[in-house]
Amino acid sequence: MPYSFASGTRKDVLALMIRSRVFEQKIEELFTNHSMHGTTHLAIGQEAVHAGVALGLEQRDWIMTTHRCHGHTLARGADLFAMMAEFFGDSRGLSRGLGGSMHLIDMEHRNAGSSAVVGSSVALATGMALQLKRQNRDEIVVAFFGDGASNRGIIHEAMNMASIWNLPVLFLCEHNGYGMSSPAHRMVSVSSIAERGSGYGIKSDSIDGNAVQEVYSKVREIRQWMMEHQRPYLLEVKTYRFSGHSKSDKRVYRSREEEAQWMKKDPIEAFSRVLIAEKEITEQEISDLFEQERAQITEIADFFLNDHQELTLRDAEQYVYASGGDR
Amino acid sequence: MRQISYREAIREALAEEMARDEQVVLMGEDVGCYGGCFSVTSGLIDIYGPHQVIETPVSEEGIVAVAVGAAIMGMRPVVEVMYGDFSTLASDPLINHAAKTRFMSGGRQSVPMVYRTPMGSGTGAAAQHTQSLETLFTNIPGLKVIYPCTPSDAKGLLKSAIRCDDPVVFLEHKNYGLSSLIPEEDYTIEIGKADVKRKGTDLTIITYGKMVSQALSAALTLEDDEISAEVVDLRTLRPLDTEAIRASVKKTGRAVILHEGPAFGGFSGEIAAAIVEDEDTFRALKGPVKRIGGQEIPTPFNKNLEMQMAPQVSQIISVSLSLFS
């Protein structure tokens, strides 16, 4: 691999993946026991993508993510307090409790948010890249989407425009095998979505999305290539969501055997094995990391379970138009 | 003052705003050397270049979505979609994204963009290029909707729309050759303010867009029957200037509401509600509130049939007279 994590930082990478996992597990628990309302889309099992992409980018780069956005938001550096607040609809949340789980927006960390209209955010990200190019900024935008979204017409329009205008957008397909209940092998016309890049003259590749070092290296490599060639890129990362599509999903569309096969490729366990083998960390230290992250996130969740603040409808109206009350 | 056309007025607004602020970017199909489907943008690419005039592929949803994303990053895009009917394609980025971005980010993002598109019949382009679809947008909090009739209003309102930090749907009629006097100096017109195009005492005709011209013609003829009709041009549909509507109807006691699209489910219902929901205005009424809309069928291609689609001046006159019988 052309790029590897700087020496001594791999433990932090593992910690970031664990934080993502533990955060999602806490969210799942809070939804299951009805402490939170609405719905949520977990990405347990996709942590190598969250960490690998976020660390592979420069801080000045941008992301626009999907309805399955917790891990990406966390990995970009969002304040966990403000993230958790948003899930509770608390006014101290990233979007003051007006966006919720599917719309985590964190401009401070250059996360421009997500659309819950599956696939639509890809074109918005393309527009962000158009403005970056007009301003000759040395920044790229990552447009996340899934295998389900890959069938939206808007992604065809966006990829075509990114190609004809040479926009700095990295189309990043998180291929987790299912669009809700529908398996990609029945819904997507190609076995690898990377193949679709050639239809737009966009260079593409497909990699193992459960190998964090590979994702990181590939993203750094692509970023370098995009800067040199002033071209968009399509990267497919193959992964699997261990969790269901959303909180109500009983996972009737796939077998427990299939899930067990993928569990063997758990990205956190895979990276842990590497670090243990190379004596960068011990099993005890990993288990301590889980405990530390759990303790931190539980403390934040407990805070919001006991201390709720929210906007009034009159307050919320101030955010419809720039002039506040103008209707 | 000088005489210019609706087309030239819109072009001047675009040119002046592009000169004032390089973040103002015109985007759309054929808006470059071709000058746009209705020649509104002719010559702009020669002055402002591809940095501010971006010719796009045939991708209405994509163009508008790209504009939304660029606007989040500080661009002030003005998107031209060549026929208002294609707003169905642009509705996802406008309704689900542009209108909600500020809100869903708790005020941390804004979408300062303008969506320009022409509406209405009379061009022989049949059912998919002649609709009046303003009500797709008037029911969406987060959007502003403007539909001016005169060159002067079009210029002043488009400049305000471009300077507005909210997404604005700017609808145009296709009588681009309509000309009138406009001020020499730089000016803007406030969004959300109606304009009394003709003063009167006996009847109020409330309308917008192309139908303002029809209303003025009808008002002129009504003079023969010694009826003094006031014509209120809404100019902006959202936010609606309910004060101006009520002030006029309280004065005249009679209201005829007019628009080109079908009345059933049309914006005229909202205007009627603005009249009858207000106690004082309701009490001032001397008769029922009347609505006149276009025919309740898709636009026929046949020329004679198409010409009967939009409300006719004779119809406005007869409905107005009925309030005096």
Interface residues (C-beta under 8 A of the other chain):
Chain A: M64 G93 L94 S95 R96 G97 L98 G99 H103 I105 M107 A112 G113 S115 V117 S120 A123 L124 A125 T126 G127 M128 A129 L130 Q131 L132 R134 G153 I154 E157 A158 N160 M161 I164 A316 Q318 Y319 V320 Y321 A322 S323 D326 R327
Chain B: V25 H51 I54 T56 P57 S59 E61 G62 I63 A65 V66 A67 V68 G69 A70 A71 I72 M73 G74 M75 D92 P93 N96 H97 T101 R102 F103 M104 S105 G106 G107 R108 Q109 S110 P112 P141 G142 K144 C164 D165 D166 G192 P239
